[in-house]
Amino acid sequence: MTTKRELEAVVERLNRITNSPFATYTKRDDGTFKANIGNYHLSGAYGGYALHRLVNEAGGVQDVLRSGHIPKAELCRLIHAFISGIGNQQTQNV
């Protein structure tokens, strides 16, 4: 059984290998929050999870895998496949 913590670890790895921000938002000195564009993070709803990525300063997101909210184990497999695809693409561009 895949746990939320395992999913979070895979998303952290994805942010690391893509040089994306680890934090979804950063708190400014004035107390407001700044969206860290490019950050991958989990979205939970409807009893499942989705992989989202921040795409603008207003906090807009993209459903990266276009899967909607699905069970944790299924999302974990998709993210691993996504990471493998990134690795293959980087190898071809060398």
PDB file of N, CA, C and O in Angstrom:
ATOM      1  N   MET A   1       0.844  -1.186   0.000  1.00  0.00           N
ATOM      2  CA  MET A   1       0.000   0.000   0.000  1.00  0.00           C
ATOM      3  C   MET A   1       0.892   1.253   0.000  1.00  0.00           C
ATOM      4  O   MET A   1       1.793   1.388   0.829  1.00  0.00           O
ATOM      5  N   THR A   2       0.632   2.136  -0.915  1.00  0.00           N
ATOM      6  CA  THR A   2       1.391   3.378  -1.033  1.00  0.00           C
ATOM      7  C   THR A   2       0.854   4.398  -0.036  1.00  0.00           C
ATOM      8  O   THR A   2      -0.356   4.598   0.069  1.00  0.00           O
ATOM      9  N   THR A   3       1.761   5.041   0.693  1.00  0.00           N
ATOM     10  CA  THR A   3       1.364   6.053   1.661  1.00  0.00           C
ATOM     11  C   THR A   3       1.515   7.454   1.063  1.00  0.00           C
ATOM     12  O   THR A   3       2.177   7.641   0.042  1.00  0.00           O
ATOM     13  N   LYS A   4       0.894   8.418   1.712  1.00  0.00           N
ATOM     14  CA  LYS A   4       1.027   9.799   1.267  1.00  0.00           C
ATOM     15  C   LYS A   4       2.488  10.233   1.382  1.00  0.00           C
ATOM     16  O   LYS A   4       2.984  10.970   0.530  1.00  0.00           O
ATOM     17  N   ARG A   5       3.169   9.787   2.416  1.00  0.00           N
ATOM     18  CA  ARG A   5       4.583  10.149   2.600  1.00  0.00           C
ATOM     19  C   ARG A   5       5.430   9.620   1.443  1.00  0.00           C
ATOM     20  O   ARG A   5       6.345  10.307   0.990  1.00  0.00           O
ATOM     21  N   GLU A   6       5.139   8.413   0.960  1.00  0.00           N
ATOM     22  CA  GLU A   6       5.874   7.869  -0.190  1.00  0.00           C
ATOM     23  C   GLU A   6       5.623   8.730  -1.433  1.00  0.00           C
ATOM     24  O   GLU A   6       6.546   9.015  -2.195  1.00  0.00           O
ATOM     25  N   LEU A   7       4.386   9.133  -1.626  1.00  0.00           N
ATOM     26  CA  LEU A   7       4.068  10.023  -2.753  1.00  0.00           C
ATOM     27  C   LEU A   7       4.823  11.339  -2.633  1.00  0.00           C
ATOM     28  O   LEU A   7       5.387  11.826  -3.613  1.00  0.00           O
ATOM     29  N   GLU A   8       4.836  11.911  -1.442  1.00  0.00           N
ATOM     30  CA  GLU A   8       5.548  13.174  -1.218  1.00  0.00           C
ATOM     31  C   GLU A   8       7.034  13.034  -1.529  1.00  0.00           C
ATOM     32  O   GLU A   8       7.644  13.952  -2.076  1.00  0.00           O
ATOM     33  N   ALA A   9       7.616  11.890  -1.182  1.00  0.00           N
ATOM     34  CA  ALA A   9       9.041  11.656  -1.453  1.00  0.00           C
ATOM     35  C   ALA A   9       9.303  11.591  -2.955  1.00  0.00           C
ATOM     36  O   ALA A   9      10.326  12.092  -3.422  1.00  0.00           O
ATOM     37  N   VAL A  10       8.403  10.987  -3.711  1.00  0.00           N
ATOM     38  CA  VAL A  10       8.574  10.899  -5.160  1.00  0.00           C
ATOM     39  C   VAL A  10       8.440  12.290  -5.785  1.00  0.00           C
ATOM     40  O   VAL A  10       9.177  12.625  -6.712  1.00  0.00           O
ATOM     41  N   VAL A  11       7.511  13.096  -5.287  1.00  0.00           N
ATOM     42  CA  VAL A  11       7.337  14.458  -5.795  1.00  0.00           C
ATOM     43  C   VAL A  11       8.565  15.299  -5.450  1.00  0.00           C
ATOM     44  O   VAL A  11       9.005  16.115  -6.260  1.00  0.00           O
ATOM     45  N   GLU A  12       9.113  15.109  -4.265  1.00  0.00           N
ATOM     46  CA  GLU A  12      10.343  15.815  -3.882  1.00  0.00           C
ATOM     47  C   GLU A  12      11.482  15.459  -4.843  1.00  0.00           C
ATOM     48  O   GLU A  12      12.245  16.327  -5.266  1.00  0.00           O
ATOM     49  N   ARG A  13      11.583  14.181  -5.176  1.00  0.00           N
ATOM     50  CA  ARG A  13      12.606  13.737  -6.147  1.00  0.00           C
ATOM     51  C   ARG A  13      12.383  14.417  -7.496  1.00  0.00           C
ATOM     52  O   ARG A  13      13.338  14.866  -8.130  1.00  0.00           O
ATOM     53  N   LEU A  14      11.133  14.493  -7.937  1.00  0.00           N
ATOM     54  CA  LEU A  14      10.805  15.134  -9.202  1.00  0.00           C
ATOM     55  C   LEU A  14      11.229  16.607  -9.187  1.00  0.00           C
ATOM     56  O   LEU A  14      11.812  17.095 -10.155  1.00  0.00           O
ATOM     57  N   ASN A  15      10.940  17.307  -8.102  1.00  0.00           N
ATOM     58  CA  ASN A  15      11.364  18.710  -7.995  1.00  0.00           C
ATOM     59  C   ASN A  15      12.887  18.819  -8.034  1.00  0.00           C
ATOM     60  O   ASN A  15      13.426  19.749  -8.634  1.00  0.00           O
ATOM     61  N   ARG A  16      13.577  17.879  -7.402  1.00  0.00           N
ATOM     62  CA  ARG A  16      15.040  17.919  -7.372  1.00  0.00           C
ATOM     63  C   ARG A  16      15.635  17.700  -8.763  1.00  0.00           C
ATOM     64  O   ARG A  16      16.512  18.454  -9.184  1.00  0.00           O
ATOM     65  N   ILE A  17      15.170  16.684  -9.475  1.00  0.00           N
ATOM     66  CA  ILE A  17      15.788  16.379 -10.779  1.00  0.00           C
ATOM     67  C   ILE A  17      15.426  17.390 -11.858  1.00  0.00           C
ATOM     68  O   ILE A  17      16.120  17.493 -12.870  1.00  0.00           O
ATOM     69  N   THR A  18      14.342  18.139 -11.650  1.00  0.00           N
ATOM     70  CA  THR A  18      13.947  19.170 -12.627  1.00  0.00           C
ATOM     71  C   THR A  18      14.391  20.568 -12.193  1.00  0.00           C
ATOM     72  O   THR A  18      14.074  21.561 -12.848  1.00  0.00           O
ATOM     73  N   ASN A  19      15.123  20.632 -11.090  1.00  0.00           N
ATOM     74  CA  ASN A  19      15.560  21.929 -10.538  1.00  0.00           C
ATOM     75  C   ASN A  19      14.385  22.867 -10.300  1.00  0.00           C
ATOM     76  O   ASN A  19      14.484  24.073 -10.527  1.00  0.00           O
ATOM     77  N   SER A  20      13.278  22.305  -9.844  1.00  0.00           N
ATOM     78  CA  SER A  20      12.081  23.080  -9.540  1.00  0.00           C
ATOM     79  C   SER A  20      12.065  23.439  -8.057  1.00  0.00           C
ATOM     80  O   SER A  20      12.685  22.749  -7.248  1.00  0.00           O
ATOM     81  N   PRO A  21      11.367  24.506  -7.694  1.00  0.00           N
ATOM     82  CA  PRO A  21      11.298  24.885  -6.276  1.00  0.00           C
ATOM     83  C   PRO A  21      10.678  23.762  -5.434  1.00  0.00           C
ATOM     84  O   PRO A  21       9.739  23.098  -5.873  1.00  0.00           O
ATOM     85  N   PHE A  22      11.209  23.557  -4.224  1.00  0.00           N
ATOM     86  CA  PHE A  22      10.676  22.528  -3.326  1.00  0.00           C
ATOM     87  C   PHE A  22       9.396  22.994  -2.630  1.00  0.00           C
ATOM     88  O   PHE A  22       8.478  22.202  -2.412  1.00  0.00           O
ATOM     89  N   ALA A  23       9.341  24.269  -2.287  1.00  0.00           N
ATOM     90  CA  ALA A  23       8.173  24.806  -1.591  1.00  0.00           C
ATOM     91  C   ALA A  23       7.152  25.306  -2.603  1.00  0.00           C
ATOM     92  O   ALA A  23       7.510  25.912  -3.613  1.00  0.00           O
ATOM     93  N   THR A  24       5.883  25.050  -2.326  1.00  0.00           N
ATOM     94  CA  THR A  24       4.822  25.505  -3.210  1.00  0.00           C
ATOM     95  C   THR A  24       4.665  27.027  -3.127  1.00  0.00           C
ATOM     96  O   THR A  24       4.508  27.702  -4.144  1.00  0.00           O
ATOM     97  N   TYR A  25       4.711  27.549  -1.912  1.00  0.00           N
ATOM     98  CA  TYR A  25       4.602  28.991  -1.682  1.00  0.00           C
ATOM     99  C   TYR A  25       5.703  29.432  -0.728  1.00  0.00           C
ATOM    100  O   TYR A  25       6.168  28.651   0.102  1.00  0.00           O
ATOM    101  N   THR A  26       6.115  30.691  -0.854  1.00  0.00           N
ATOM    102  CA  THR A  26       7.079  31.301   0.053  1.00  0.00           C
ATOM    103  C   THR A  26       6.407  32.503   0.709  1.00  0.00           C
ATOM    104  O   THR A  26       5.796  33.335   0.038  1.00  0.00           O
ATOM    105  N   LYS A  27       6.532  32.576   2.035  1.00  0.00           N
ATOM    106  CA  LYS A  27       5.936  33.702   2.763  1.00  0.00           C
ATOM    107  C   LYS A  27       6.852  34.915   2.656  1.00  0.00           C
ATOM    108  O   LYS A  27       8.046  34.837   2.947  1.00  0.00           O
ATOM    109  N   ARG A  28       6.278  36.025   2.238  1.00  0.00           N
ATOM    110  CA  ARG A  28       7.024  37.278   2.116  1.00  0.00           C
ATOM    111  C   ARG A  28       7.071  37.989   3.470  1.00  0.00           C
ATOM    112  O   ARG A  28       6.347  37.626   4.397  1.00  0.00           O
ATOM    113  N   ASP A  29       7.923  38.997   3.571  1.00  0.00           N
ATOM    114  CA  ASP A  29       8.062  39.777   4.808  1.00  0.00           C
ATOM    115  C   ASP A  29       6.761  40.457   5.220  1.00  0.00           C
ATOM    116  O   ASP A  29       6.508  40.662   6.407  1.00  0.00           O
ATOM    117  N   ASP A  30       5.934  40.807   4.228  1.00  0.00           N
ATOM    118  CA  ASP A  30       4.680  41.497   4.549  1.00  0.00           C
ATOM    119  C   ASP A  30       3.546  40.532   4.912  1.00  0.00           C
ATOM    120  O   ASP A  30       2.412  40.959   5.130  1.00  0.00           O
ATOM    121  N   GLY A  31       3.851  39.236   4.976  1.00  0.00           N
ATOM    122  CA  GLY A  31       2.853  38.245   5.371  1.00  0.00           C
ATOM    123  C   GLY A  31       2.086  37.617   4.225  1.00  0.00           C
ATOM    124  O   GLY A  31       1.348  36.654   4.432  1.00  0.00           O
ATOM    125  N   THR A  32       2.246  38.144   3.019  1.00  0.00           N
ATOM    126  CA  THR A  32       1.582  37.547   1.857  1.00  0.00           C
ATOM    127  C   THR A  32       2.426  36.380   1.349  1.00  0.00           C
ATOM    128  O   THR A  32       3.571  36.195   1.764  1.00  0.00           O
ATOM    129  N   PHE A  33       1.854  35.616   0.466  1.00  0.00           N
ATOM    130  CA  PHE A  33       2.555  34.455  -0.071  1.00  0.00           C
ATOM    131  C   PHE A  33       2.832  34.615  -1.558  1.00  0.00           C
ATOM    132  O   PHE A  33       2.028  35.174  -2.304  1.00  0.00           O
ATOM    133  N   LYS A  34       3.985  34.112  -1.966  1.00  0.00           N
ATOM    134  CA  LYS A  34       4.404  34.138  -3.370  1.00  0.00           C
ATOM    135  C   LYS A  34       4.371  32.705  -3.895  1.00  0.00           C
ATOM    136  O   LYS A  34       4.960  31.809  -3.291  1.00  0.00           O
ATOM    137  N   ALA A  35       3.692  32.490  -5.007  1.00  0.00           N
ATOM    138  CA  ALA A  35       3.660  31.170  -5.640  1.00  0.00           C
ATOM    139  C   ALA A  35       5.013  30.897  -6.293  1.00  0.00           C
ATOM    140  O   ALA A  35       5.535  31.741  -7.020  1.00  0.00           O
ATOM    141  N   ASN A  36       5.571  29.734  -6.037  1.00  0.00           N
ATOM    142  CA  ASN A  36       6.852  29.348  -6.629  1.00  0.00           C
ATOM    143  C   ASN A  36       6.592  28.602  -7.933  1.00  0.00           C
ATOM    144  O   ASN A  36       6.414  27.383  -7.946  1.00  0.00           O
ATOM    145  N   ILE A  37       6.573  29.361  -9.029  1.00  0.00           N
ATOM    146  CA  ILE A  37       6.247  28.811 -10.340  1.00  0.00           C
ATOM    147  C   ILE A  37       7.202  27.667 -10.675  1.00  0.00           C
ATOM    148  O   ILE A  37       8.415  27.776 -10.499  1.00  0.00           O
ATOM    149  N   GLY A  38       6.626  26.574 -11.160  1.00  0.00           N
ATOM    150  CA  GLY A  38       7.400  25.402 -11.536  1.00  0.00           C
ATOM    151  C   GLY A  38       7.359  24.297 -10.497  1.00  0.00           C
ATOM    152  O   GLY A  38       7.736  23.162 -10.785  1.00  0.00           O
ATOM    153  N   ASN A  39       6.906  24.616  -9.289  1.00  0.00           N
ATOM    154  CA  ASN A  39       6.847  23.619  -8.218  1.00  0.00           C
ATOM    155  C   ASN A  39       5.835  22.517  -8.527  1.00  0.00           C
ATOM    156  O   ASN A  39       4.685  22.789  -8.871  1.00  0.00           O
ATOM    157  N   TYR A  40       6.288  21.267  -8.397  1.00  0.00           N
ATOM    158  CA  TYR A  40       5.395  20.110  -8.469  1.00  0.00           C
ATOM    159  C   TYR A  40       4.900  19.819  -7.056  1.00  0.00           C
ATOM    160  O   TYR A  40       5.676  19.890  -6.103  1.00  0.00           O
ATOM    161  N   HIS A  41       3.627  19.494  -6.912  1.00  0.00           N
ATOM    162  CA  HIS A  41       3.077  19.169  -5.601  1.00  0.00           C
ATOM    163  C   HIS A  41       1.829  18.304  -5.762  1.00  0.00           C
ATOM    164  O   HIS A  41       1.268  18.175  -6.850  1.00  0.00           O
ATOM    165  N   LEU A  42       1.420  17.723  -4.648  1.00  0.00           N
ATOM    166  CA  LEU A  42       0.236  16.879  -4.652  1.00  0.00           C
ATOM    167  C   LEU A  42      -1.013  17.700  -4.413  1.00  0.00           C
ATOM    168  O   LEU A  42      -0.992  18.681  -3.669  1.00  0.00           O
ATOM    169  N   SER A  43      -2.086  17.299  -5.038  1.00  0.00           N
ATOM    170  CA  SER A  43      -3.416  17.838  -4.779  1.00  0.00           C
ATOM    171  C   SER A  43      -4.273  16.663  -4.334  1.00  0.00           C
ATOM    172  O   SER A  43      -4.298  15.621  -4.989  1.00  0.00           O
ATOM    173  N   GLY A  44      -4.967  16.831  -3.231  1.00  0.00           N
ATOM    174  CA  GLY A  44      -5.838  15.769  -2.748  1.00  0.00           C
ATOM    175  C   GLY A  44      -7.296  16.184  -2.827  1.00  0.00           C
ATOM    176  O   GLY A  44      -7.667  17.260  -2.357  1.00  0.00           O
ATOM    177  N   ALA A  45      -8.123  15.333  -3.420  1.00  0.00           N
ATOM    178  CA  ALA A  45      -9.566  15.589  -3.505  1.00  0.00           C
ATOM    179  C   ALA A  45     -10.276  14.315  -3.950  1.00  0.00           C
ATOM    180  O   ALA A  45      -9.686  13.447  -4.593  1.00  0.00           O
ATOM    181  N   TYR A  46     -11.525  14.227  -3.599  1.00  0.00           N
ATOM    182  CA  TYR A  46     -12.372  13.113  -4.037  1.00  0.00           C
ATOM    183  C   TYR A  46     -11.815  11.750  -3.636  1.00  0.00           C
ATOM    184  O   TYR A  46     -12.084  10.750  -4.303  1.00  0.00           O
ATOM    185  N   GLY A  47     -11.044  11.702  -2.552  1.00  0.00           N
ATOM    186  CA  GLY A  47     -10.480  10.440  -2.074  1.00  0.00           C
ATOM    187  C   GLY A  47      -9.230  10.010  -2.808  1.00  0.00           C
ATOM    188  O   GLY A  47      -8.742   8.901  -2.589  1.00  0.00           O
ATOM    189  N   GLY A  48      -8.693  10.863  -3.681  1.00  0.00           N
ATOM    190  CA  GLY A  48      -7.492  10.512  -4.440  1.00  0.00           C
ATOM    191  C   GLY A  48      -6.523  11.670  -4.493  1.00  0.00           C
ATOM    192  O   GLY A  48      -6.704  12.686  -3.822  1.00  0.00           O
ATOM    193  N   TYR A  49      -5.485  11.501  -5.303  1.00  0.00           N
ATOM    194  CA  TYR A  49      -4.428  12.511  -5.432  1.00  0.00           C
ATOM    195  C   TYR A  49      -4.102  12.740  -6.904  1.00  0.00           C
ATOM    196  O   TYR A  49      -4.303  11.867  -7.749  1.00  0.00           O
ATOM    197  N   ALA A  50      -3.593  13.940  -7.189  1.00  0.00           N
ATOM    198  CA  ALA A  50      -3.137  14.299  -8.531  1.00  0.00           C
ATOM    199  C   ALA A  50      -1.809  15.034  -8.396  1.00  0.00           C
ATOM    200  O   ALA A  50      -1.512  15.607  -7.347  1.00  0.00           O
ATOM    201  N   LEU A  51      -1.015  15.014  -9.462  1.00  0.00           N
ATOM    202  CA  LEU A  51       0.234  15.762  -9.507  1.00  0.00           C
ATOM    203  C   LEU A  51      -0.037  17.088 -10.189  1.00  0.00           C
ATOM    204  O   LEU A  51      -0.422  17.128 -11.357  1.00  0.00           O
ATOM    205  N   HIS A  52       0.166  18.181  -9.450  1.00  0.00           N
ATOM    206  CA  HIS A  52      -0.032  19.521  -9.992  1.00  0.00           C
ATOM    207  C   HIS A  52       1.297  20.248 -10.067  1.00  0.00           C
ATOM    208  O   HIS A  52       2.238  19.923  -9.343  1.00  0.00           O
ATOM    209  N   ARG A  53       1.366  21.246 -10.960  1.00  0.00           N
ATOM    210  CA  ARG A  53       2.537  22.108 -11.082  1.00  0.00           C
ATOM    211  C   ARG A  53       2.055  23.551 -11.157  1.00  0.00           C
ATOM    212  O   ARG A  53       1.160  23.877 -11.936  1.00  0.00           O
ATOM    213  N   LEU A  54       2.659  24.414 -10.335  1.00  0.00           N
ATOM    214  CA  LEU A  54       2.312  25.835 -10.374  1.00  0.00           C
ATOM    215  C   LEU A  54       2.765  26.438 -11.697  1.00  0.00           C
ATOM    216  O   LEU A  54       3.899  26.224 -12.126  1.00  0.00           O
ATOM    217  N   VAL A  55       1.874  27.196 -12.345  1.00  0.00           N
ATOM    218  CA  VAL A  55       2.198  27.743 -13.664  1.00  0.00           C
ATOM    219  C   VAL A  55       2.169  29.265 -13.739  1.00  0.00           C
ATOM    220  O   VAL A  55       2.591  29.844 -14.740  1.00  0.00           O
ATOM    221  N   ASN A  56       1.668  29.925 -12.673  1.00  0.00           N
ATOM    222  CA  ASN A  56       1.673  31.392 -12.712  1.00  0.00           C
ATOM    223  C   ASN A  56       1.696  31.966 -11.303  1.00  0.00           C
ATOM    224  O   ASN A  56       1.514  31.243 -10.323  1.00  0.00           O
ATOM    225  N   GLU A  57       1.920  33.265 -11.212  1.00  0.00           N
ATOM    226  CA  GLU A  57       2.049  33.943  -9.925  1.00  0.00           C
ATOM    227  C   GLU A  57       0.757  33.963  -9.120  1.00  0.00           C
ATOM    228  O   GLU A  57       0.788  34.153  -7.904  1.00  0.00           O
ATOM    229  N   ALA A  58      -0.365  33.771  -9.777  1.00  0.00           N
ATOM    230  CA  ALA A  58      -1.648  33.764  -9.092  1.00  0.00           C
ATOM    231  C   ALA A  58      -1.957  32.418  -8.444  1.00  0.00           C
ATOM    232  O   ALA A  58      -2.986  32.274  -7.784  1.00  0.00           O
ATOM    233  N   GLY A  59      -1.080  31.431  -8.622  1.00  0.00           N
ATOM    234  CA  GLY A  59      -1.291  30.116  -8.026  1.00  0.00           C
ATOM    235  C   GLY A  59      -2.003  29.142  -8.937  1.00  0.00           C
ATOM    236  O   GLY A  59      -2.454  28.090  -8.484  1.00  0.00           O
ATOM    237  N   GLY A  60      -2.116  29.470 -10.218  1.00  0.00           N
ATOM    238  CA  GLY A  60      -2.738  28.562 -11.172  1.00  0.00           C
ATOM    239  C   GLY A  60      -1.915  27.299 -11.335  1.00  0.00           C
ATOM    240  O   GLY A  60      -0.686  27.344 -11.301  1.00  0.00           O
ATOM    241  N   VAL A  61      -2.588  26.177 -11.511  1.00  0.00           N
ATOM    242  CA  VAL A  61      -1.905  24.897 -11.622  1.00  0.00           C
ATOM    243  C   VAL A  61      -2.274  24.155 -12.893  1.00  0.00           C
ATOM    244  O   VAL A  61      -3.293  24.424 -13.529  1.00  0.00           O
ATOM    245  N   GLN A  62      -1.418  23.219 -13.238  1.00  0.00           N
ATOM    246  CA  GLN A  62      -1.645  22.301 -14.352  1.00  0.00           C
ATOM    247  C   GLN A  62      -1.699  20.891 -13.774  1.00  0.00           C
ATOM    248  O   GLN A  62      -0.871  20.534 -12.936  1.00  0.00           O
ATOM    249  N   ASP A  63      -2.663  20.088 -14.212  1.00  0.00           N
ATOM    250  CA  ASP A  63      -2.696  18.665 -13.860  1.00  0.00           C
ATOM    251  C   ASP A  63      -1.706  17.994 -14.800  1.00  0.00           C
ATOM    252  O   ASP A  63      -2.051  17.650 -15.930  1.00  0.00           O
ATOM    253  N   VAL A  64      -0.496  17.811 -14.339  1.00  0.00           N
ATOM    254  CA  VAL A  64       0.633  17.390 -15.170  1.00  0.00           C
ATOM    255  C   VAL A  64       0.352  16.101 -15.929  1.00  0.00           C
ATOM    256  O   VAL A  64       0.637  16.013 -17.123  1.00  0.00           O
ATOM    257  N   LEU A  65      -0.196  15.114 -15.260  1.00  0.00           N
ATOM    258  CA  LEU A  65      -0.413  13.800 -15.877  1.00  0.00           C
ATOM    259  C   LEU A  65      -1.806  13.665 -16.490  1.00  0.00           C
ATOM    260  O   LEU A  65      -2.131  12.639 -17.088  1.00  0.00           O
ATOM    261  N   ARG A  66      -2.616  14.694 -16.339  1.00  0.00           N
ATOM    262  CA  ARG A  66      -3.988  14.702 -16.862  1.00  0.00           C
ATOM    263  C   ARG A  66      -4.785  13.481 -16.411  1.00  0.00           C
ATOM    264  O   ARG A  66      -5.585  12.919 -17.160  1.00  0.00           O
ATOM    265  N   SER A  67      -4.542  13.095 -15.177  1.00  0.00           N
ATOM    266  CA  SER A  67      -5.178  11.896 -14.633  1.00  0.00           C
ATOM    267  C   SER A  67      -6.350  12.206 -13.724  1.00  0.00           C
ATOM    268  O   SER A  67      -7.136  11.317 -13.396  1.00  0.00           O
ATOM    269  N   GLY A  68      -6.474  13.458 -13.315  1.00  0.00           N
ATOM    270  CA  GLY A  68      -7.446  13.772 -12.282  1.00  0.00           C
ATOM    271  C   GLY A  68      -6.973  13.175 -10.964  1.00  0.00           C
ATOM    272  O   GLY A  68      -5.815  12.774 -10.844  1.00  0.00           O
ATOM    273  N   HIS A  69      -7.841  13.114  -9.995  1.00  0.00           N
ATOM    274  CA  HIS A  69      -7.494  12.577  -8.677  1.00  0.00           C
ATOM    275  C   HIS A  69      -7.730  11.070  -8.673  1.00  0.00           C
ATOM    276  O   HIS A  69      -8.852  10.597  -8.857  1.00  0.00           O
ATOM    277  N   ILE A  70      -6.652  10.335  -8.460  1.00  0.00           N
ATOM    278  CA  ILE A  70      -6.667   8.873  -8.555  1.00  0.00           C
ATOM    279  C   ILE A  70      -6.052   8.273  -7.289  1.00  0.00           C
ATOM    280  O   ILE A  70      -5.466   9.006  -6.491  1.00  0.00           O
ATOM    281  N   PRO A  71      -6.170   6.963  -7.087  1.00  0.00           N
ATOM    282  CA  PRO A  71      -5.578   6.330  -5.908  1.00  0.00           C
ATOM    283  C   PRO A  71      -4.059   6.552  -5.832  1.00  0.00           C
ATOM    284  O   PRO A  71      -3.386   6.686  -6.854  1.00  0.00           O
ATOM    285  N   LYS A  72      -3.539   6.588  -4.603  1.00  0.00           N
ATOM    286  CA  LYS A  72      -2.123   6.872  -4.364  1.00  0.00           C
ATOM    287  C   LYS A  72      -1.194   5.934  -5.127  1.00  0.00           C
ATOM    288  O   LYS A  72      -0.225   6.393  -5.731  1.00  0.00           O
ATOM    289  N   ALA A  73      -1.463   4.648  -5.113  1.00  0.00           N
ATOM    290  CA  ALA A  73      -0.579   3.676  -5.773  1.00  0.00           C
ATOM    291  C   ALA A  73      -0.510   3.924  -7.277  1.00  0.00           C
ATOM    292  O   ALA A  73       0.563   3.843  -7.874  1.00  0.00           O
ATOM    293  N   GLU A  74      -1.642   4.223  -7.879  1.00  0.00           N
ATOM    294  CA  GLU A  74      -1.679   4.481  -9.318  1.00  0.00           C
ATOM    295  C   GLU A  74      -0.910   5.760  -9.655  1.00  0.00           C
ATOM    296  O   GLU A  74      -0.159   5.800 -10.629  1.00  0.00           O
ATOM    297  N   LEU A  75      -1.103   6.805  -8.843  1.00  0.00           N
ATOM    298  CA  LEU A  75      -0.386   8.055  -9.077  1.00  0.00           C
ATOM    299  C   LEU A  75       1.115   7.853  -8.902  1.00  0.00           C
ATOM    300  O   LEU A  75       1.906   8.401  -9.669  1.00  0.00           O
ATOM    301  N   CYS A  76       1.508   7.085  -7.918  1.00  0.00           N
ATOM    302  CA  CYS A  76       2.929   6.820  -7.685  1.00  0.00           C
ATOM    303  C   CYS A  76       3.556   6.162  -8.917  1.00  0.00           C
ATOM    304  O   CYS A  76       4.653   6.538  -9.328  1.00  0.00           O
ATOM    305  N   ARG A  77       2.870   5.190  -9.501  1.00  0.00           N
ATOM    306  CA  ARG A  77       3.376   4.526 -10.715  1.00  0.00           C
ATOM    307  C   ARG A  77       3.500   5.527 -11.871  1.00  0.00           C
ATOM    308  O   ARG A  77       4.487   5.507 -12.605  1.00  0.00           O
ATOM    309  N   LEU A  78       2.508   6.391 -12.029  1.00  0.00           N
ATOM    310  CA  LEU A  78       2.556   7.376 -13.116  1.00  0.00           C
ATOM    311  C   LEU A  78       3.702   8.371 -12.925  1.00  0.00           C
ATOM    312  O   LEU A  78       4.379   8.729 -13.889  1.00  0.00           O
ATOM    313  N   ILE A  79       3.919   8.814 -11.699  1.00  0.00           N
ATOM    314  CA  ILE A  79       5.010   9.761 -11.453  1.00  0.00           C
ATOM    315  C   ILE A  79       6.359   9.097 -11.718  1.00  0.00           C
ATOM    316  O   ILE A  79       7.250   9.722 -12.293  1.00  0.00           O
ATOM    317  N   HIS A  80       6.520   7.838 -11.306  1.00  0.00           N
ATOM    318  CA  HIS A  80       7.765   7.122 -11.597  1.00  0.00           C
ATOM    319  C   HIS A  80       7.984   7.014 -13.108  1.00  0.00           C
ATOM    320  O   HIS A  80       9.108   7.177 -13.582  1.00  0.00           O
ATOM    321  N   ALA A  81       6.932   6.743 -13.859  1.00  0.00           N
ATOM    322  CA  ALA A  81       7.051   6.672 -15.322  1.00  0.00           C
ATOM    323  C   ALA A  81       7.418   8.040 -15.895  1.00  0.00           C
ATOM    324  O   ALA A  81       8.223   8.132 -16.822  1.00  0.00           O
ATOM    325  N   PHE A  82       6.830   9.098 -15.344  1.00  0.00           N
ATOM    326  CA  PHE A  82       7.131  10.461 -15.772  1.00  0.00           C
ATOM    327  C   PHE A  82       8.607  10.782 -15.535  1.00  0.00           C
ATOM    328  O   PHE A  82       9.273  11.351 -16.400  1.00  0.00           O
ATOM    329  N   ILE A  83       9.106  10.414 -14.366  1.00  0.00           N
ATOM    330  CA  ILE A  83      10.514  10.632 -14.030  1.00  0.00           C
ATOM    331  C   ILE A  83      11.410   9.843 -14.983  1.00  0.00           C
ATOM    332  O   ILE A  83      12.431  10.359 -15.437  1.00  0.00           O
ATOM    333  N   SER A  84      11.042   8.607 -15.289  1.00  0.00           N
ATOM    334  CA  SER A  84      11.822   7.806 -16.243  1.00  0.00           C
ATOM    335  C   SER A  84      11.863   8.476 -17.604  1.00  0.00           C
ATOM    336  O   SER A  84      12.902   8.492 -18.264  1.00  0.00           O
ATOM    337  N   GLY A  85      10.739   9.025 -18.020  1.00  0.00           N
ATOM    338  CA  GLY A  85      10.688   9.722 -19.306  1.00  0.00           C
ATOM    339  C   GLY A  85      11.584  10.951 -19.324  1.00  0.00           C
ATOM    340  O   GLY A  85      12.231  11.234 -20.333  1.00  0.00           O
ATOM    341  N   ILE A  86      11.626  11.680 -18.219  1.00  0.00           N
ATOM    342  CA  ILE A  86      12.517  12.835 -18.119  1.00  0.00           C
ATOM    343  C   ILE A  86      13.960  12.379 -18.226  1.00  0.00           C
ATOM    344  O   ILE A  86      14.761  13.008 -18.918  1.00  0.00           O
ATOM    345  N   GLY A  87      14.300  11.291 -17.549  1.00  0.00           N
ATOM    346  CA  GLY A  87      15.664  10.757 -17.601  1.00  0.00           C
ATOM    347  C   GLY A  87      16.052  10.333 -19.000  1.00  0.00           C
ATOM    348  O   GLY A  87      17.175  10.585 -19.436  1.00  0.00           O
ATOM    349  N   ASN A  88      15.139   9.693 -19.707  1.00  0.00           N
ATOM    350  CA  ASN A  88      15.414   9.270 -21.081  1.00  0.00           C
ATOM    351  C   ASN A  88      15.592  10.469 -21.989  1.00  0.00           C
ATOM    352  O   ASN A  88      16.453  10.458 -22.868  1.00  0.00           O
ATOM    353  N   GLN A  89      14.799  11.491 -21.792  1.00  0.00           N
ATOM    354  CA  GLN A  89      14.901  12.701 -22.617  1.00  0.00           C
ATOM    355  C   GLN A  89      16.229  13.406 -22.365  1.00  0.00           C
ATOM    356  O   GLN A  89      16.862  13.884 -23.307  1.00  0.00           O
ATOM    357  N   GLN A  90      16.660  13.477 -21.108  1.00  0.00           N
ATOM    358  CA  GLN A  90      17.929  14.124 -20.783  1.00  0.00           C
ATOM    359  C   GLN A  90      19.101  13.355 -21.389  1.00  0.00           C
ATOM    360  O   GLN A  90      20.075  13.961 -21.836  1.00  0.00           O
ATOM    361  N   THR A  91      19.014  12.038 -21.406  1.00  0.00           N
ATOM    362  CA  THR A  91      20.068  11.207 -21.989  1.00  0.00           C
ATOM    363  C   THR A  91      20.169  11.450 -23.495  1.00  0.00           C
ATOM    364  O   THR A  91      21.270  11.506 -24.044  1.00  0.00           O
ATOM    365  N   GLN A  92      19.024  11.594 -24.160  1.00  0.00           N
ATOM    366  CA  GLN A  92      19.024  11.810 -25.611  1.00  0.00           C
ATOM    367  C   GLN A  92      19.542  13.179 -25.991  1.00  0.00           C
ATOM    368  O   GLN A  92      20.042  13.367 -27.100  1.00  0.00           O
ATOM    369  N   ASN A  93      19.427  14.146 -25.080  1.00  0.00           N
ATOM    370  CA  ASN A  93      19.864  15.506 -25.374  1.00  0.00           C
ATOM    371  C   ASN A  93      21.330  15.756 -25.065  1.00  0.00           C
ATOM    372  O   ASN A  93      21.822  16.865 -25.272  1.00  0.00           O
ATOM    373  N   VAL A  94      22.032  14.749 -24.576  1.00  0.00           N
ATOM    374  CA  VAL A  94      23.443  14.934 -24.218  1.00  0.00           C
ATOM    375  C   VAL A  94      24.309  14.853 -25.443  1.00  0.00           C
ATOM    376  O   VAL A  94      25.529  14.984 -25.346  1.00  0.00           O
TER     377      VAL A  94
END
